[in-house]
Amino acid sequence: MFDSETDIQLSLKGFASGNSGDEWKIKIDNLPHALILDTHFRGFTPLYDPEDHQADCIALSGLASHPFGSWQQKDGSKTFMWIRDALPKALPRMRPILYGYDTMLQKSSSFQSILDIACGLLNQLRACGWASPTAKPLLFLAHSLGGLVLKQAFVSLANTLQSDNTLRVSIKGGILFGVPNFGMEQTSLLSMVRGQSNEGLVGDLALGSQYLSHLDKQFSGLSFLQDAKIYWAYETRKSPTVMQDSAQNWSRGGPEKVLVTPNSATRGLYTRKDHSDYVFPINEDHSTMVKFSEDDHIYSVLVHKLSCIMDKIETDARDEILRNGSILTQAVEIGDDSLSIDTIEGMSSDSQAPSKSNAPTLDEVLKSLKVPEQHSRLNEIEKRFRTTLDWVFDLPESGFSDWLQHGTGIFWINGKPGSGKSTLMKFIVQDRRTRTLLSDWKTRHSPIYVSFFFHYRGSSLQKSFEGLLRSIIHQILSSQPEFNTILTQFIDGDEFVSSDCWTLLKLQTVFHEILEQTAIPLHLTIFLDALDEYDGPKEFICRFLIDIANITQTPTKDIRVCFSSRPWDIFVTNFQEYPSLRPEDFTRDDIMSYCLNSLKNEEISFSDYEKLITELVDRSRGVFLWVKLVVKDLAIAIQNNQSRKELKKYLRSLPIELDDYYAEIITRIPLSHRWKTYAMLEVAVRPDEPLESREFICAVECSDCKTYAAGIATLLKFRNYSDDNFSGFTQRRSKFYCGGLVEVLTANEIGIVQVLHQTVVDFVCDTKFKSLILQERAKITMDNGWTFLAKYRFLESEILESQGWHITQAVRYSIESETTTGRSLKLFLDTFPPSFFGRGGGDYPCSTTAFGFAALTGLRLYMIETLEVDIQVLDNCTDPILALAVTRLGNFPDKDILATTTLILQRRGEWAQRLDITVPVMRTILKRNTLYQWNLGYEGSDLDLVALLIDWGISPDIDLGNGGKYEISERVSDNGC
């Protein structure tokens, strides 16, 4: 159709839709949308789309490159591009995808950083579905800057909260070409961009860059913990540098130099024999090292490396199936959405009703179900302001009163963050009109309505499925004691009735029995607030609500659910057909009333006052939380005697998005105080359980302590503080350093710390939060809230001479710190006195050194970082390292025994042949399983451990004494290991 590329460009000129001339929209008859052609390849571009594929492979190009052209063969031919034309044939179950982003250097007005580009990549990955639990595993091809973007994205993912784990763990490996891990020769590039907006980006690529050094340390630790298979390719030819000619034009005509050294490209693995399988040379310069022709001998090397990653993906998938076991076990442990109300019937295991002899009383059952913090979230939520929110009952347009009287199934209250959904739900639950409208004079049976307010910043029972079931079953039983006959069937008559007797499976089955039974009339309405704060898979909780809504109604049974949430896609997909309302559509008058009454005492004329509030309401867009923050700021401005014009200008200068408003609050805090701001917000959002004022402020004060001595001295300053002292002190400090984003609540006369609103959690968990607060210091800051909490707990345990809970918490926080930062607390822990690490004993081995303590508790990055500086520590350590690695103590439940044991055997595989080492190891396992009745399946996971040890050469028939030889070999053979 066209004779040349130029002809194509000329023919498309009339359809150009952008200023850059690299994208065209063409209207095609009989197609609903225009056909879009582009040459920029921005975003994701699949190059091959098989019907059934096993993994997605995303290619990231480098600096000043084209997303497609940079991978084309080097002779200038446009007919062959190996990722598109060759890879699908070699690896047909891998889908190759290009990712394009702005990498232009010359005349660029972009001031984006590597972090900005990484954030863009992550946002695109989420938007395209890779954060979904059903998304395919990911591997990457990354060249030069693209590798740094990948590393930064990986590090940023790890540092977010639990919701992003799916995306992070889906990254299985990749090949990184010429990545300047330790920097590159960029003096000529700096000359090109000097004075431009992107000078900072190029500056970060310098040799000796602290940012790159810290990024590499974090990526190294995180990729190790995730067992990601990463290969590193390095160039072996010099590259022409850029230079400017007499006409001021830039070209690659400068002196040839090695742009990225082998040491930098392989992150120091170039000279290490133990990593030789993961590094390989490409005899090209920095640009052409990714431009392969069809018969290029290096291409076969790449296919082999990618095949190894694909094999790992298959192995991981098989292991996951074996690890999860049956669908029932999987569902109970992780809340699988395949387990619905309809599938609970007929389940075996502990869900079956045991035989009864002495039934527990109603009070005993209620006490065993009660969640201590059952009503705490409800009490924390602010009450409505005066007569606001009456519209939910009074206005027919809301549809709510009609649903209460005549509706069925589900009613969905959805709205923007901060629009007052929780306050509205509290009002609905507590207002007498709700019960009145639910009542039916024709029936003698009273309606039951129960509520549960999910609280992401609260305890595990305040945000989990178990907490939900406990609470609503407790409320149903309190209202209708007849249901006790169902619950007592699931409690052994000789069993002490306590909270522990209610497993998740029992709770699910009991709730199903209550809903499905026909003997007792049931008119039930369930009110759930903040469904988006449920901490399990959202697909599961959606399925749960839909199952409830689909239960057949009868004259003696009707069950309904009213819930609130943000309008996330998962909720829109599942509930858009149900009746619903958005608070922001009805709250304009409420917001006006709040503003009028909040500012009425300020010295301002009525006309100015009215105009100001009208504009404030218009800008609020129904977000009540934004209004509260703005009203406080305006009140201060009025008190500072600002004029009408100044007030109006000030109001218009305030951001209208909550995230931007929080950022505005942060920018008001002097940079010299920001470390405390960072520490406070990090410590406030990380723990699963809310912290007391004492714990919070001590963790914050320990955040910058580098040594044991400094930490102990810091904590001793607070030894005489009472709880009241801490509450007041924390309130003042948090207001000064956080501008009201952190608050102290009183519970049982003890101050409890939490952030202002869930949107503050979202703000802190944003990938750019650290950069916003700490600015340049963010590039060299690896610690987060888990790190600060771990430091505090270790120091506290030493002051209190505690062997129990405090050490357990310290280790747990340390593991979380390692998992989210990629670094251990080695530098800090190495300053502790040796006596601190004496742990264990009794029936199990005892640690006496820091390295032994790390093996005992599963601090794998501490072990790795120690081995990097002293490989002989395994031989010189006086502790029984392998025996400590296989030890599982009850107070260290987060330890990954298999991974810790593998780490040691990979470096000392010959220990498997030494009886002085293997006998204590097998005795430790045997002792544990004798105590815990292995024959009943209590410690079935140890079969994997024994299989691993046998694979490394430990014989199951070694003589342990006292019949140990028979015990081990028989159990292993019986289970097919």
HELIX and SHEET records of a PDB file:
HELIX    1   1 GLU A    5  LEU A   12  1                                   8    
HELIX    2   2 LYS A   13  PHE A   15  5                                   3    
HELIX    3   3 GLY A   69  TRP A   71  5                                   3    
HELIX    4   4 TRP A   82  ASP A   85  1                                   4    
HELIX    5   5 LEU A   87  ALA A   90  1                                   4    
HELIX    6   6 ILE A  114  ALA A  127  1                                  14    
HELIX    7   7 LEU A  145  ASN A  159  1                                  15    
HELIX    8   8 GLN A  162  ASP A  164  5                                   3    
HELIX    9   9 ASN A  165  VAL A  169  1                                   5    
HELIX   10  10 THR A  187  VAL A  193  1                                   7    
HELIX   11  11 GLU A  199  GLY A  203  1                                   5    
HELIX   12  12 GLN A  210  GLN A  226  1                                  17    
HELIX   13  13 PRO A  262  ALA A  265  1                                   4    
HELIX   14  14 LYS A  273  TYR A  278  5                                   6    
HELIX   15  15 THR A  288  VAL A  290  5                                   3    
HELIX   16  16 HIS A  297  ASN A  324  1                                  28    
HELIX   17  17 ILE A  327  ILE A  334  1                                   8    
HELIX   18  18 ILE A  341  ILE A  344  1                                   4    
HELIX   19  19 SER A  349  SER A  351  5                                   3    
HELIX   20  20 LEU A  362  LEU A  369  1                                   8    
HELIX   21  21 SER A  376  GLU A  380  1                                   5    
HELIX   22  22 TRP A  391  ASP A  394  1                                   4    
HELIX   23  23 PRO A  396  SER A  398  5                                   3    
HELIX   24  24 PHE A  400  HIS A  406  1                                   7    
HELIX   25  25 LYS A  421  GLN A  430  1                                  10    
HELIX   26  26 ARG A  432  LEU A  438  1                                   7    
HELIX   27  27 SER A  460  GLN A  462  5                                   3    
HELIX   28  28 PHE A  465  SER A  479  1                                  15    
HELIX   29  29 PRO A  481  PHE A  483  5                                   3    
HELIX   30  30 ASN A  484  LEU A  487  1                                   4    
HELIX   31  31 THR A  488  PHE A  490  5                                   3    
HELIX   32  32 SER A  499  CYS A  501  5                                   3    
HELIX   33  33 LEU A  504  GLU A  516  1                                  13    
HELIX   34  34 LEU A  531  GLU A  533  5                                   3    
HELIX   35  35 LYS A  538  ALA A  549  1                                  12    
HELIX   36  36 ASP A  569  PHE A  575  1                                   7    
HELIX   37  37 PRO A  583  ASP A  585  5                                   3    
HELIX   38  38 ARG A  588  LEU A  599  1                                  12    
HELIX   39  39 PHE A  606  SER A  620  1                                  15    
HELIX   40  40 PHE A  624  GLN A  639  1                                  16    
HELIX   41  41 ARG A  644  SER A  653  1                                  10    
HELIX   42  42 LEU A  658  THR A  667  1                                  10    
HELIX   43  43 LEU A  671  HIS A  673  5                                   3    
HELIX   44  44 ARG A  674  VAL A  685  1                                  12    
HELIX   45  45 SER A  693  CYS A  702  1                                  10    
HELIX   46  46 TYR A  708  LEU A  716  1                                   9    
HELIX   47  47 ASP A  723  CYS A  738  1                                  16    
HELIX   48  48 GLN A  758  VAL A  764  1                                   7    
HELIX   49  49 PHE A  769  LEU A  774  1                                   6    
HELIX   50  50 GLN A  775  ILE A  780  5                                   6    
HELIX   51  51 GLY A  785  ILE A  799  1                                  15    
HELIX   52  52 TRP A  805  THR A  821  1                                  17    
HELIX   53  53 LYS A  826  LEU A  829  1                                   4    
HELIX   54  54 PRO A  834  PHE A  837  5                                   4    
HELIX   55  55 ALA A  850  THR A  857  1                                   8    
HELIX   56  56 ARG A  860  VAL A  869  1                                  10    
HELIX   57  57 VAL A  873  ASN A  876  1                                   4    
HELIX   58  58 ILE A  881  ALA A  885  1                                   5    
HELIX   59  59 ILE A  897  LEU A  905  1                                   9    
HELIX   60  60 GLY A  909  GLN A  913  5                                   5    
HELIX   61  61 LEU A  915  LEU A  931  1                                  17    
HELIX   62  62 TRP A  934  LEU A  936  5                                   3    
HELIX   63  63 ASP A  942  ASP A  951  1                                  10    
HELIX   64  64 GLY A  964  ASP A  974  1                                  11    
SHEET    1   A 2 GLU A  23  ILE A  26  0                                        
SHEET    2   A 2 LEU A  35  ASP A  38 -1                                        
SHEET    1   B 7 GLY A  43  PRO A  46  0                                        
SHEET    2   B 7 MET A  94  GLY A 100 -1                                        
SHEET    3   B 7 ALA A  55  LEU A  60  1                                        
SHEET    4   B 7 LEU A 138  HIS A 143  1                                        
SHEET    5   B 7 ILE A 171  PHE A 177  1                                        
SHEET    6   B 7 LYS A 229  GLU A 235  1                                        
SHEET    7   B 7 VAL A 279  ILE A 282  1                                        
SHEET    1   C 2 SER A 239  PRO A 240  0                                        
SHEET    2   C 2 GLU A 256  LYS A 257 -1                                        
SHEET    1   D 2 MET A 243  GLN A 244  0                                        
SHEET    2   D 2 TRP A 250  SER A 251 -1                                        
SHEET    1   E 5 ILE A 448  PHE A 453  0                                        
SHEET    2   E 5 LEU A 522  ASP A 529  1                                        
SHEET    3   E 5 LYS A 557  SER A 565  1                                        
SHEET    4   E 5 ILE A 410  ASN A 414  1                                        
SHEET    5   E 5 SER A 580  LEU A 581  1                                        
SHEET    1   F 3 LEU A 691  GLU A 692  0                                        
SHEET    2   F 3 ILE A 750  VAL A 755 -1                                        
SHEET    3   F 3 VAL A 742  ALA A 747 -1                                        
SHEET    1   G 2 ARG A 839  GLY A 840  0                                        
SHEET    2   G 2 CYS A 846  SER A 847 -1                                        
END                                                                             
